[in-house]
Amino acid sequence: MRQPKINRERAKRAEMAIKSQGYWDCGESYAASDLIGDIRHLCDREGWDFGAIIESASMHYSAERKPDDIEQDARRMHRQGDYPILRKAS
């Protein structure tokens, strides 16, 4: 299945983030893993809830894979006031 153009653009941004820091030389999957680890260090420093961010990212990814559900998911989150990415780590 071919990705929609917007998801190809998202993938390209992630690839650029990895390559801009020299991670790519380590191998693609290692590079992605290392970047996520570095993001976790940033969360620690800023007091952000990494687990909530990963949860939110997974929901975004799932919604973006099924474009018909994006609006429905956004409305549900808005109704519930559920924005896990904004929570501070406890």
N, C-alpha and C positions, 0 to 999 in steps of 0.2 A: 504494500500500500504506500503510495507516494504521500509525503507530508504536505499539508497546505503551505503556501508560500510564507505565511507569518511564522510557522514553526521552523521552517528552514532558516529564516532570519534569526530566530531565537538561538538555534543551534550554532549559527555562525558567530553570534555575539559571545557565546560561551567558549567557542573555539578560539576566538580572538583574545579573550581573557586569559586562557591557558597559555597560548603562545606568547603573549606579551610579557609574561613573567619567566619565560624559559622553561616551563614545565614540560613542554612537548617532547623534548629530547629524552625524557625518561620513559617514553612509551605512553600511548594514548590513555589507557585505563588507569595507569599509575598517576598520570598527570591530572586527570579528573579527580581522583581520590585525594591527591595532595592538595589541590586547590580547595576542595571541600574541608579538609583538615585545617587549612589556613583560615578559612571562613569561620570555623569553629573557634579558633584562637581569637579572632576579631569579636565574636559573640561574647566570649569570656571577658575580654577587656572592656567591652561596652555594657556588660550586664544583660545582654539579650538572651532570651530563652531559645537555645539552639534547637531543642526538640520541637518547640512550637513552630519555629521557622521551617524546619524540615516537614512538619505536618502540613503547614500552609503551602509549601512548595509542591508537595505531593498532590494536594487538592488542585492547585493551579495546573500542574502537569496533566492530571486526569481530565480536567475541564477543557484544557487546550487540545487534548487528543480527541475530544468529542465536542466540537464547536457548538452543537445544538444545545448543550447543557450549560454553557458558560453563563448565559443570562439568568437561568434558573438558580444556579449555584450562587451567583452574586447577590441575587435578591434574598435567598435564604440567609446568607451570611449577614447581610445588612439588617434583616428583620431580627436576627438573633444577637446582633452586636458582636458577632464572633470574628474577630480579627486577630488570630493567634500570633501573628508576626509582631503585633504591637505590645504583647505582654513582656514584662521583664522577667528574668529568671528568678525563681524563688530560692 
